[in-house]
Amino acid sequence: MPKQLLCALVLAMALTACGGADEPVDTQWTPAQMAQALWDSQPAAEALEILPGDEMYPVFLEESYGLAAEDVVDGAVFASADVAAQEFAVLRLSDTADEATVQAALEAYLAERAAVFYGYLPDEAALLEASEVVVRSRYAALLACGDVAAAREAWEQCFTEPPPADSGSEDETPPETAAEPAAEPSGSPAADSEPEADASAPEAGEPWSYDEARLLEAWQHGGWTELPPEDQAILEACAAAIQAVTTPEMTDYEKELALHDWLLEQVRYDDNSLSQWTLAYADPNNDNPYGPLVNGLGICYGYASTFQLLMQMVGIECITVHGTARSDRAEHAWNQVLLDGQWYCVDVTWDDPTTDTPLSDAEAHRYFNVTSDFLRQTSHQWDAETVPEATATAYAWQAA
C-alpha cells in the first residue's frame, strides 16, 4: 500500500474514533418523534413538550443542560407537567460537537437534579440516580424515568424501525424556518399569564418581610394588633401550636420533640419549588414561617426558620445553619438546639420527606437531635467555623 494512502487511512480512522468526522445518521426519526416514543414507553403521564422555537427550549439546552447552542442542530425535551422528575431529551448533535462532552454535561445535570430532590422527594431522587444518558449516531438522549430498560428499548427502535406513518417526518418544517413557535404549555412559567398575586401581600406601603426579632418582641410584651397582619397570623399560629402540644411541666426536650412532631403533621414540603414548570406557583412565603404556619407549605428555610421561632418562644436556644447538601450541589438549611448546655442538630425538613411510602417513627426522627458528625455522613456540608460542634447524644431520639 502506498505510504500516502496508508497515512490517509490512519487519519480517517482517527477522526472517526474521536467524533471529528461526519458520522452517518442511521434514523429517519426526528428528535420530537424519538422523545415521544421514549415518553410512551413509560406509564401514562402528562407531558410538556419543548421544541426548537419554544421560549423554554434554549433555557433547557444552555442553562439546564449546560450545552452550547452550536453543538445541537435539533432537539426535543419532554418533561413532567408536575413535580415528578421524569424527563426525556433527545438532541441531534452538530458535526463539531464532542459526544463525550455532551454526555458528561447531561450526566452532570442528572446528578444535580437528584441532589435537588434528595431529602425532599426521595422516590424522585432515586429515579434520577438510576437514570442514564445514551449516545448513538450523533444523537444524545437523556433517559430520566422509572423504567430505563423500556426507554432503552424504545430508543433502539428509533434506529431499527421506521417512524410512525402519520408523523410527517419527511415534510416537517425545519426548526429554524418554522412559521410559529409551538404553543406554550399552560403549566409553563413562560406562559403569557402572570402568576397569581400573593393574597397575603399588603395592599399599600412597603411589602411585608419576615423579622424574627419583631415577632419575639411582640410575643414577650404583647401589642400584636399594631403589627402587620402577616405577623399577627404567625403569632396566632405559634400560640395555637404551643398550647396544643406543650405544657409548662414539660422538659425542654419534651417541648422540642412535641413541636418538631407538630411541624411534621401540619406542614408539607412545597413540591412546586422543585418543579421546572410550576416554580411561579410555589408559595411566595415558603422560605419563612408564614408559609409553613399559615399556608402549610415550606422549603428548608421555611422549616428551619419556623422551628427556630417556636424554640425561641418556648425558651430553647436555637440557631439556623445555612449549608449545602449532596456534595455542595444544593442549598440547604437546618437547626441546632441547646439542651442542658450541649448542642444538638435537627433537620426538620429531611424528617418530613414527600414519599408514597408511609414513614416509620424512626424515619421521621432520623435527623432529630443528632451530632454534627452524623450530618457530615448524611450529605450535609457547612462552614464548621461558624457554628458550634454538636457532639452530645443524651437527648438523641429513641423509640417509645
VMD Tcl script that draws the C-alpha trace (Angstrom):
set ca {
  {0.00 0.00 0.00}
  {1.43 3.42 -0.88}
  {2.64 5.39 2.10}
  {0.36 8.36 1.29}
  {-2.73 6.13 1.14}
  {-1.82 4.44 4.41}
  {-1.45 7.82 6.16}
  {-4.79 8.99 4.82}
  {-6.50 5.80 6.02}
  {-4.99 6.12 9.51}
  {-6.07 9.78 9.72}
  {-9.62 8.93 8.65}
  {-9.85 6.19 11.27}
  {-8.57 8.53 13.96}
  {-11.08 11.23 13.09}
  {-13.91 8.73 13.15}
  {-12.83 7.40 16.54}
  {-12.81 10.85 18.16}
  {-16.02 12.04 16.54}
  {-14.31 14.67 14.42}
  {-15.67 13.41 11.09}
  {-19.26 13.20 9.97}
  {-20.91 10.07 11.30}
  {-23.83 8.51 9.44}
  {-27.25 9.31 10.82}
  {-28.99 5.96 10.61}
  {-32.52 7.01 11.57}
  {-35.38 8.83 9.89}
  {-36.97 9.74 13.21}
  {-36.96 13.38 14.30}
  {-35.93 14.21 17.88}
  {-39.55 15.03 18.67}
  {-40.70 11.61 17.44}
  {-37.95 9.91 19.42}
  {-38.81 11.81 22.59}
  {-42.47 10.88 22.14}
  {-41.54 7.20 21.78}
  {-39.45 7.38 24.94}
  {-42.29 9.03 26.83}
  {-44.77 6.42 25.58}
  {-42.51 3.65 26.93}
  {-43.44 4.69 30.48}
  {-46.74 4.56 32.37}
  {-49.22 7.16 31.17}
  {-48.46 10.67 32.40}
  {-48.97 14.21 31.18}
  {-46.01 15.55 29.24}
  {-44.97 19.07 28.43}
  {-43.19 19.25 25.09}
  {-40.41 21.75 24.48}
  {-39.20 22.06 20.89}
  {-36.98 24.47 18.96}
  {-38.82 27.75 18.69}
  {-40.35 27.46 22.15}
  {-39.19 30.04 24.67}
  {-38.08 27.37 27.13}
  {-36.01 25.39 24.62}
  {-32.79 27.44 24.91}
  {-33.29 27.58 28.67}
  {-33.14 23.80 28.88}
  {-30.39 23.48 26.32}
  {-27.98 26.10 27.61}
  {-28.91 26.79 31.24}
  {-30.14 23.40 32.44}
  {-28.00 21.07 30.33}
  {-25.01 23.39 30.02}
  {-24.63 22.85 26.26}
  {-23.56 25.29 23.57}
  {-26.29 26.13 21.06}
  {-23.96 25.41 18.15}
  {-23.49 21.82 19.35}
  {-27.15 20.93 18.79}
  {-28.91 21.20 15.43}
  {-32.28 19.85 16.53}
  {-33.82 18.56 19.73}
  {-36.85 17.88 21.87}
  {-37.49 17.86 25.59}
  {-40.45 16.04 27.14}
  {-40.84 16.66 30.88}
  {-43.46 16.01 33.52}
  {-46.20 18.56 33.84}
  {-45.98 18.32 37.64}
  {-43.18 17.95 40.16}
  {-42.27 14.42 39.03}
  {-38.69 14.02 37.81}
  {-39.47 12.06 34.63}
  {-37.81 13.77 31.70}
  {-36.57 12.84 28.23}
  {-34.35 14.92 26.00}
  {-33.25 13.88 22.51}
  {-30.60 16.04 20.87}
  {-29.20 15.75 17.36}
  {-25.61 16.89 17.61}
  {-23.74 19.02 15.12}
  {-20.73 17.67 13.28}
  {-18.43 19.69 15.52}
  {-19.94 18.64 18.85}
  {-17.94 16.28 21.02}
  {-20.18 13.39 22.06}
  {-18.26 12.68 25.26}
  {-18.58 16.30 26.37}
  {-22.32 16.31 25.70}
  {-22.80 13.04 27.55}
  {-20.85 14.33 30.56}
  {-22.93 17.52 30.64}
  {-26.22 15.58 30.62}
  {-24.96 13.22 33.32}
  {-23.95 16.21 35.46}
  {-27.46 17.59 35.00}
  {-28.98 14.33 36.26}
  {-26.71 14.39 39.31}
  {-27.67 17.97 40.10}
  {-31.39 17.25 39.72}
  {-31.04 14.23 42.02}
  {-29.35 16.47 44.59}
  {-32.25 18.92 44.44}
  {-34.78 16.15 45.16}
  {-32.66 14.32 47.75}
  {-34.13 14.53 51.24}
  {-37.36 16.11 49.99}
  {-38.75 13.66 47.43}
  {-36.60 10.56 47.93}
  {-38.56 8.48 45.40}
  {-37.87 11.02 42.65}
  {-34.23 11.35 43.71}
  {-33.82 7.56 43.41}
  {-35.39 7.69 39.93}
  {-32.86 10.30 38.85}
  {-29.94 8.43 40.34}
  {-30.89 5.35 38.30}
  {-31.35 7.32 35.08}
  {-28.99 7.22 32.11}
  {-27.62 9.15 29.15}
  {-27.18 7.31 25.84}
  {-25.40 8.42 22.67}
  {-25.68 6.93 19.19}
  {-25.18 8.16 15.61}
  {-24.77 11.81 16.60}
  {-27.85 11.66 18.80}
  {-27.77 12.03 22.59}
  {-30.69 11.13 24.81}
  {-31.37 11.80 28.48}
  {-33.47 9.00 30.00}
  {-34.82 10.14 33.35}
  {-37.57 7.65 34.09}
  {-38.66 4.79 36.27}
  {-38.22 2.06 33.66}
  {-34.89 2.72 31.98}
  {-34.90 -0.69 30.28}
  {-38.17 0.13 28.49}
  {-36.81 3.53 27.48}
  {-33.65 1.94 26.09}
  {-35.75 -0.47 24.05}
  {-37.78 2.42 22.63}
  {-34.53 4.25 21.86}
  {-33.16 1.31 19.91}
  {-36.40 1.02 17.92}
  {-35.84 4.54 16.65}
  {-32.80 3.21 14.79}
  {-34.20 -0.14 13.68}
  {-37.79 0.68 12.72}
  {-39.35 3.39 10.52}
  {-41.03 6.35 12.22}
  {-44.82 6.39 12.62}
  {-46.51 6.63 9.21}
  {-48.61 9.67 10.16}
  {-45.78 11.58 11.73}
  {-44.96 13.71 8.71}
  {-41.26 13.15 9.28}
  {-40.37 13.70 5.64}
  {-42.20 17.03 5.32}
  {-41.61 18.61 8.69}
  {-40.72 22.28 8.61}
  {-37.12 22.70 9.81}
  {-36.93 24.28 13.28}
  {-35.09 27.35 12.01}
  {-37.85 28.14 9.47}
  {-40.90 27.21 11.48}
  {-43.70 29.70 10.93}
  {-44.77 29.96 14.57}
  {-43.37 28.75 17.89}
  {-45.21 25.89 19.47}
  {-47.90 26.91 21.91}
  {-46.62 27.35 25.43}
  {-47.94 24.70 27.85}
  {-50.44 26.03 30.33}
  {-48.30 24.96 33.28}
  {-45.14 26.64 32.00}
  {-43.64 29.63 33.76}
  {-43.13 31.14 30.30}
  {-46.88 31.35 29.67}
  {-48.27 34.81 28.93}
  {-50.42 34.93 32.03}
  {-48.85 36.34 35.15}
  {-48.71 34.21 38.32}
  {-51.44 34.97 40.81}
  {-50.53 37.60 43.33}
  {-49.90 36.53 46.92}
  {-53.13 37.05 48.81}
  {-51.11 37.92 51.93}
  {-49.27 40.84 50.33}
  {-50.17 44.26 51.78}
  {-52.31 46.48 49.62}
  {-50.16 49.56 50.13}
  {-46.85 50.61 51.60}
  {-43.73 48.54 51.94}
  {-44.09 44.82 51.21}
  {-44.10 42.61 54.26}
  {-40.94 40.74 55.20}
  {-40.25 38.33 58.00}
  {-38.42 39.69 61.07}
  {-37.89 37.21 63.90}
  {-36.80 39.90 66.38}
  {-40.02 41.87 65.82}
  {-42.13 38.77 66.40}
  {-40.26 37.70 69.53}
  {-40.60 41.19 70.96}
  {-44.35 41.08 70.41}
  {-44.51 37.54 71.81}
  {-42.85 38.63 75.04}
  {-44.50 42.00 75.52}
  {-47.81 41.86 73.65}
  {-49.16 44.51 71.31}
  {-49.91 42.22 68.37}
  {-52.62 44.47 66.97}
  {-50.03 47.04 65.95}
  {-48.18 44.53 63.80}
  {-48.74 43.73 60.11}
  {-51.44 41.11 59.53}
  {-48.79 38.56 58.44}
  {-47.04 38.90 61.80}
  {-50.32 38.52 63.65}
  {-51.17 35.37 61.69}
  {-47.76 33.85 62.51}
  {-48.05 34.68 66.21}
  {-51.56 33.25 66.42}
  {-50.44 30.03 64.74}
  {-47.46 29.71 67.07}
  {-49.62 30.31 70.13}
  {-52.10 27.66 68.98}
  {-49.34 25.12 68.34}
  {-47.58 25.70 71.65}
  {-50.86 25.50 73.56}
  {-51.90 22.34 71.70}
  {-48.80 20.20 72.20}
  {-46.81 21.58 75.15}
  {-47.36 22.17 78.84}
  {-45.33 24.16 81.38}
  {-44.38 20.93 83.15}
  {-42.60 19.53 80.10}
  {-38.83 19.46 79.89}
  {-37.12 21.38 77.12}
  {-36.51 18.12 75.30}
  {-40.18 17.16 75.52}
  {-41.27 20.56 74.21}
  {-38.75 20.36 71.37}
  {-39.91 16.90 70.36}
  {-43.59 17.85 70.55}
  {-43.15 20.91 68.34}
  {-40.93 19.00 65.90}
  {-43.64 16.37 65.50}
  {-46.34 19.03 65.23}
  {-44.50 20.58 62.29}
  {-44.28 17.20 60.56}
  {-48.05 16.79 60.90}
  {-49.07 20.31 59.92}
  {-46.59 21.25 57.18}
  {-45.62 19.66 53.90}
  {-42.74 20.44 51.62}
  {-43.67 22.85 48.83}
  {-43.08 20.45 45.95}
  {-43.71 23.17 43.39}
  {-40.42 24.77 44.37}
  {-38.65 21.73 42.86}
  {-40.60 21.69 39.62}
  {-39.12 23.17 36.48}
  {-42.64 24.16 35.41}
  {-44.63 25.31 38.40}
  {-41.97 27.39 40.14}
  {-44.02 30.55 39.58}
  {-46.82 28.98 41.62}
  {-44.71 27.99 44.60}
  {-45.79 29.63 47.84}
  {-44.07 33.05 47.95}
  {-43.56 32.66 51.71}
  {-42.32 29.07 51.72}
  {-38.92 30.29 52.98}
  {-40.24 31.94 56.17}
  {-42.69 30.92 58.93}
  {-45.73 32.41 57.20}
  {-45.64 29.69 54.55}
  {-45.47 26.70 56.92}
  {-47.62 28.11 59.74}
  {-50.37 29.82 57.75}
  {-50.36 28.08 54.37}
  {-48.94 24.71 55.46}
  {-46.13 24.87 52.86}
  {-42.41 25.31 53.29}
  {-38.97 24.67 51.90}
  {-35.89 24.04 54.03}
  {-35.51 27.70 55.02}
  {-39.19 27.83 55.92}
  {-38.99 24.72 58.08}
  {-35.78 25.88 59.77}
  {-36.93 29.44 60.49}
  {-40.27 28.15 61.83}
  {-38.60 25.61 64.11}
  {-36.19 28.27 65.39}
  {-39.05 30.69 66.09}
  {-41.02 28.06 68.02}
  {-37.96 27.04 70.03}
  {-37.21 30.64 70.99}
  {-40.82 31.13 72.05}
  {-40.66 28.20 74.49}
  {-37.30 29.29 75.84}
  {-34.97 26.91 73.98}
  {-31.90 28.45 72.36}
  {-31.85 27.58 68.67}
  {-29.91 28.66 65.61}
  {-30.26 28.04 61.88}
  {-27.35 26.59 59.91}
  {-27.08 27.56 56.25}
  {-25.18 25.00 54.23}
  {-25.46 22.65 51.30}
  {-26.36 19.04 50.60}
  {-25.29 16.30 48.23}
  {-21.66 17.35 47.67}
  {-22.47 21.08 47.56}
  {-24.97 20.59 44.72}
  {-27.99 22.03 46.54}
  {-28.50 24.75 49.15}
  {-29.94 23.56 52.42}
  {-30.71 24.74 55.95}
  {-31.28 23.05 59.31}
  {-31.12 23.86 63.04}
  {-29.12 23.37 66.19}
  {-30.67 23.46 69.66}
  {-29.03 23.89 73.06}
  {-30.23 21.44 75.72}
  {-28.59 21.37 79.16}
  {-25.64 23.30 77.80}
  {-24.95 20.96 74.84}
  {-25.73 21.40 71.17}
  {-27.77 19.02 69.00}
  {-28.54 19.13 65.26}
  {-32.10 18.94 63.93}
  {-33.11 18.76 60.26}
  {-36.90 19.04 60.32}
  {-37.15 19.21 56.53}
  {-35.43 15.91 55.91}
  {-37.51 14.35 58.67}
  {-40.56 15.24 56.56}
  {-39.90 13.89 53.04}
  {-42.64 13.60 50.45}
  {-42.98 9.91 49.61}
  {-45.65 7.39 48.67}
  {-44.44 5.11 51.45}
  {-45.62 5.97 54.99}
  {-42.76 6.99 57.26}
  {-41.89 4.98 60.32}
  {-41.23 6.79 63.60}
  {-37.53 6.14 63.16}
  {-37.53 7.68 59.67}
  {-39.47 10.73 60.92}
  {-36.78 11.31 63.58}
  {-33.67 10.30 61.69}
  {-32.29 13.83 61.87}
  {-33.65 14.77 65.29}
  {-31.01 15.70 67.90}
  {-28.12 14.15 66.02}
  {-24.44 15.03 66.07}
  {-22.52 17.13 63.60}
  {-20.64 14.02 62.55}
  {-23.91 12.30 61.69}
  {-24.87 15.17 59.41}
  {-21.46 15.06 57.73}
  {-22.06 11.40 57.00}
  {-25.51 12.13 55.54}
  {-24.73 14.65 52.80}
  {-24.71 17.88 54.83}
  {-21.95 20.42 54.27}
  {-21.38 23.72 56.11}
  {-18.69 26.07 57.42}
  {-17.83 24.40 60.72}
  {-16.09 27.53 61.99}
  {-19.35 29.50 62.05}
  {-21.48 27.17 64.19}
  {-20.96 25.11 67.36}
  {-19.91 21.49 67.03}
  {-22.70 19.16 68.18}
  {-21.30 16.10 69.93}
  {-23.87 15.27 72.60}
  {-26.10 12.19 72.41}
  {-28.02 12.31 75.71}
  {-31.15 13.68 74.03}
  {-30.96 11.73 70.80}
  {-34.37 10.41 69.77}
  {-35.31 6.91 70.89}
  {-38.42 4.95 70.08}
  {-41.00 4.97 72.83}
}
mol new
graphics top color blue
foreach p $ca { graphics top sphere $p radius 0.5 }
foreach p [lrange $ca 0 end-1] q [lrange $ca 1 end] { graphics top cylinder $p $q radius 0.2 }
display resetview
